[in-house]
Amino acid sequence: MRPIFVGTGTVIATALALTACQAHTTGGTPTPQPPTHTLHPISVRQVNKSAPAPAGDYECQQPASAPAPGAGLVACDPSHSRAYTLGPEVAILHPTHAESHQNVAGYGVLVALDQPSQAAFSSYTSAHVGAQTAFVLDGAVIGAPEIRTPVDSSQLEITTAGETAQQADAIVASLGH
């Protein structure tokens, strides 16, 4: 995977308003429901180094494992073609919905976030404009955007140039959707 770019100045991070789901009590007064986390969380880590993975790279050939949040990590993209040296976990994103989506560059994955995740990611991106950040799912880097502007959105699009529908669908399936 090539690095992806997230920013409100690009089409990659999509600031879409999400309609909050509400349940009604018997008295007719709407009661907001707490978010349910049925999808796998996405770990956010700063990229310290990124390079093409050499053919037969040992670290990229190992089964993905759940990395320790406070430790650094060497991880690869799902195709095992790029290796990333990552810092400790800086945020955890809890998706509430994910779907593959065709865009001008190919395909991506639209991910809706719960409010605490949105706030944490907004805070992180505000303080780290210009940094490359990795989205890690099940020990694999599913995207590594350069933060161009602070991202304050309840929905993100994770994409790479030329990503296929099958690659996007595989990410959605990995999220447990």
N, C-alpha and C positions, 0 to 999 in steps of 0.2 A: 504494500500500500504506500502511496506517496503521502506526504503530510497533507492534512486538510486545513482549511482556514475557517476560523469561527470569528464572526464579527458582524455587527449590525450594518457595517458598510458593504458587506457582501451578501449574497443570497444564501449563504451557508447557515447562519443562525437565523431562524425565522421567529420573529416576534409576533406570535399569533395569540390572541386572547382565547383562553379556554373557558368554556362554560362550566361553572361549578355544578356538580351533581348534588341535588338536594333531595332529602326524603321528607315526607310530610307526616306530622303527628296527627293524631285523631282530631285535634282541635283546629287543624288547618294551618297552623303556623309552621313555616318551613324550618327544619332543623338541619344545619350542615352536618354531613357525615365525615368522620375522619378518613384520611386517605388510607387505602389498603395497598400494601406492597406485595403484589403477586408476581411482579417481574423481578429479575435478579438486579441487585444494585450494581452501579458502574463506579469504579474507583477512579479518582482523578489524581494524577501524579505529574510533577514537573519532569520534563525531558532534560536530562543532563547531556546525553549523546545519542545520536541516531546515525546509523550507517547501514548500507546493504549487508545482509547476512551472507557470509561466505557459504558456498555450496557445502552441504553436510555439516553446517555449524551445530555443534553439540547442544548448546543452550536452546536453539530454535527447534531441535528435533525432540526435545524432552516433552512429555505430556504437560499441559498447562496445570498449574497448581494454584491454590489460593495463597497469594502473597501476604506476608505480615504487614499490617498497616503502617507500622512505624519504621520499617526497614526499607532500604533501597531494593531495587528489583531490576533484573535483566529480563526483558520480555520481547516477544516477536509479534509481528502481525499474523493473522490467521493463515496466510499463504507461506509463512516462514521465509519471506524474502527480505525482511527488514528487521534489524535488531535495535532495541532501545535500552539505554541505561537510564533508569528512572529513579527519582528521589522518593522519599516517603509519601504516603497518601496525604493529600491536602484537603480532599473533600470526598464525600460519598453522594452520588446522585441516585435518587430513588425514582425510577420511571413509573409513571402511572399508565402509560400507553406507548406503544411503539408500532410503527408500520413502515414498510418500504415505500419509496416515493421516487418517481422519475423527476429529474431536474435537468437543467441545461447542460450539465457536465456528465450526466450518466444517471446513476441511481444513488440514493442515499437512504438513511433511516431517520424518520421523524420520531423524536422522543419527547413526550410530554413529561414534565417534572412536577413533583409535589412542591408545595410552597417552601418548606425548609431547604430542599435541594436547590431551588431557584435562588433563594437568598444566599446560600453558601457559595454557589457558583458565581453569582453576581459579585460578591465580596472578593472572591479569589481573582476573577478576571479584572476587576477594577484595580487591584494591586499588582497585577502581573502582565500588563500590556507589553507586548513584544516577546514574551516567553512562549516557548513551545510546551504544550501540555498534552498528556496522553490520557485517553479514556481506556481503562483496562477492565475487561470482562472475562472472568474465569481464567486469569493469568495471561490473556492475550491482549495486545494493543489493537483496539478496533478503530481507533482514530487518533491522530496526533496533530491537533491544530496549532497554528501560531495565533496567539490572541492579538488581534489587531485593534479592537476596541472593547471596552467593558460590555459584558453580555448580561442583560437584565431581562430575560425572557423566560416564559414558562414552557417554551418548546424550543428544542434545538434540532438541527439537522446535522447528522454525522455523515460525511460523504468524502469521497476521493474522486479525482478526475477519472472518468472512464469506468467507475465501478459498475459492475453488471447487476442485473436484477437478482441473479442467483446469489451474489455476494451480499447484497442488501437483505435478501430474504434469510440468509444464513445468520446474519447478525440479529435480526428480529427473532429467529428461532432460538438463538443462544440466550437472548434475554428472557426466554420462557414464555413468550406470547403465543 
